Amino acid sequence: MANEQRIAVVTGGSGAIGSAIVTALEATGHRTVVLGRRSEISCDLASESSARQAAAEVLARYGRCDVLVHGAALVDPMPLSEFDLDRWRTLMAVNVESALWLARAFTPGMASRGFGRIVFISSDGQWTPPNGGFLPYVTSKAAMLGVMRTLAVTYGGEGISVTAVAPGLTDTPLARSVVEDGAIEAVVTRQAMKRPLLPEDTASTVAFLASDGAQALTGQVLVVDGGIHMR
Ligand SMILES: NC(=O)c1ccc[n+]([C@@H]2O[C@H](COP(=O)([O-])OP(=O)(O)OC[C@H]3O[C@@H](n4cnc5c(N)ncnc54)[C@H](OP(=O)(O)O)[C@@H]3O)[C@@H](O)[C@H]2O)c1
């Protein structure tokens, strides 16, 4: 293991934050594998069979997964008054369930090697008042924290750490497509640190969590929000 390059699987690695995570993990010596609808391993994470097939493909091609980062997400704004069960289920399948299929496929190998890292990309919506228009999204990001804490306890004895990063409103095309004009700039004024959050802020935190320096850190969320949670 010491001399073998670690394989890091990144869902949503084609996105703004995901591609920054890929860059950060590669810069810290990982071989990255991106899972997504237009990625190296093509899959639709809304589908159980596609998610499980993608995990099998990773193992067939690379023989292992040492680091799993789950960054894929759907936002799909939907207040309670417009609740739609099919859309809710699709969002939950992408944001939460797909990570379970991937973790289930990769944890036996991680356990057998005594090393594994699972990092979920949640959101700061659990620390700041959530926007009612994002009911499924906010719920999915909270569910992810329950999964994270549970898996951290389940697999800690096997050398697998399970953590989350919760970005604040980060300047990405997705964020700009779902918030009003000027919202990102307005949030910056409420942060302790008066600068926009960038994908690299989340990415460098993920790289730290995947590193040997973070080996005693599990079951925790690092909130990368410029300090807005203190308000
Ligand atoms: N930007 C923010 O302000 C912010 C704040 C807090 C948390 N976050 C979280 O950070 C992560 C990245 O956000 P972002 O702003 O960088 O968004 P993004 O660029 O839209 O990235 C989303 C990713 O999810 C993937 N994805 C969506 N549906 C999928 C499906 N059915 N199957 C496979 N992959 C799917 C997309 O890949 P393909 O389209 O290639 O399939 C894309 O790479 C998300 O988890 C988001 O919730 C973002």
The ligand as a MOL file (V3000), in Angstrom:
LIG
                    3D

  0  0  0     0  0            999 V3000
M  V30 BEGIN CTAB
M  V30 COUNTS 48 52 0 0 0
M  V30 BEGIN ATOM
M  V30 1 N -22.3380 25.5990 -5.2880 0
M  V30 2 C -22.7750 25.7580 -4.0320 0
M  V30 3 O -23.0870 26.8720 -3.5780 0
M  V30 4 C -22.8620 24.5810 -3.1150 0
M  V30 5 C -23.1190 24.8160 -1.7540 0
M  V30 6 C -23.2190 23.7310 -0.8890 0
M  V30 7 C -23.0350 22.4460 -1.3860 0
M  V30 8 N -22.7750 22.2560 -2.7100 0 CHG=1
M  V30 9 C -22.6120 20.8850 -3.1730 0
M  V30 10 O -21.4080 20.7620 -3.9200 0
M  V30 11 C -21.5600 19.7340 -4.9260 0
M  V30 12 C -21.1830 20.2830 -6.2810 0
M  V30 13 O -21.9240 21.4600 -6.5600 0
M  V30 14 P -21.6200 22.3730 -7.8610 0
M  V30 15 O -22.1130 23.7320 -7.5610 0
M  V30 16 O -20.2070 22.1590 -8.2980 0 CHG=-1
M  V30 17 O -22.6290 21.7210 -8.9110 0
M  V30 18 P -22.4680 21.0560 -10.3730 0
M  V30 19 O -21.3370 21.7340 -11.1100 0
M  V30 20 O -23.8130 21.1070 -11.0190 0
M  V30 21 O -22.0910 19.5670 -10.0590 0
M  V30 22 C -23.0790 18.5930 -9.8370 0
M  V30 23 C -22.5310 17.2650 -10.3170 0
M  V30 24 O -23.5160 16.2640 -10.0510 0
M  V30 25 C -23.5090 15.3540 -11.1300 0
M  V30 26 N -24.8230 14.7070 -11.2780 0
M  V30 27 C -26.0450 15.2980 -11.1770 0
M  V30 28 N -27.0060 14.3900 -11.4510 0
M  V30 29 C -26.3740 13.2140 -11.7020 0
M  V30 30 C -26.8320 11.9030 -12.0580 0
M  V30 31 N -28.1350 11.6220 -12.2070 0
M  V30 32 N -25.8970 10.9370 -12.2420 0
M  V30 33 C -24.5800 11.2270 -12.1170 0
M  V30 34 N -24.0900 12.4390 -11.7870 0
M  V30 35 C -24.9760 13.4200 -11.5860 0
M  V30 36 C -23.1700 16.1840 -12.3490 0
M  V30 37 O -22.5120 15.3500 -13.2820 0
M  V30 38 P -23.0330 15.0550 -14.7590 0
M  V30 39 O -23.9410 16.2060 -15.1300 0
M  V30 40 O -21.7770 14.9410 -15.5450 0
M  V30 41 O -23.7360 13.7680 -14.6610 0
M  V30 42 C -22.2240 17.2360 -11.8100 0
M  V30 43 O -20.8910 16.8170 -11.9840 0
M  V30 44 C -23.0130 19.2690 -4.8180 0
M  V30 45 O -23.0630 18.1390 -3.9730 0
M  V30 46 C -23.6960 20.4420 -4.1390 0
M  V30 47 O -24.8600 20.0410 -3.4520 0
M  V30 48 C -22.6900 23.2830 -3.5830 0
M  V30 END ATOM
M  V30 BEGIN BOND
M  V30 1 1 1 2
M  V30 2 2 2 3
M  V30 3 1 2 4
M  V30 4 1 4 5
M  V30 5 2 4 48
M  V30 6 2 5 6
M  V30 7 1 6 7
M  V30 8 2 7 8
M  V30 9 1 8 9
M  V30 10 1 8 48
M  V30 11 1 9 10
M  V30 12 1 9 46
M  V30 13 1 10 11
M  V30 14 1 11 12
M  V30 15 1 11 44
M  V30 16 1 12 13
M  V30 17 1 13 14
M  V30 18 2 14 15
M  V30 19 1 14 16
M  V30 20 1 14 17
M  V30 21 1 17 18
M  V30 22 2 18 19
M  V30 23 1 18 20
M  V30 24 1 18 21
M  V30 25 1 21 22
M  V30 26 1 22 23
M  V30 27 1 23 24
M  V30 28 1 23 42
M  V30 29 1 24 25
M  V30 30 1 25 26
M  V30 31 1 25 36
M  V30 32 1 26 27
M  V30 33 1 26 35
M  V30 34 2 27 28
M  V30 35 1 28 29
M  V30 36 1 29 30
M  V30 37 2 29 35
M  V30 38 1 30 31
M  V30 39 2 30 32
M  V30 40 1 32 33
M  V30 41 2 33 34
M  V30 42 1 34 35
M  V30 43 1 36 37
M  V30 44 1 36 42
M  V30 45 1 37 38
M  V30 46 2 38 39
M  V30 47 1 38 40
M  V30 48 1 38 41
M  V30 49 1 42 43
M  V30 50 1 44 45
M  V30 51 1 44 46
M  V30 52 1 46 47
M  V30 END BOND
M  V30 END CTAB
M  END
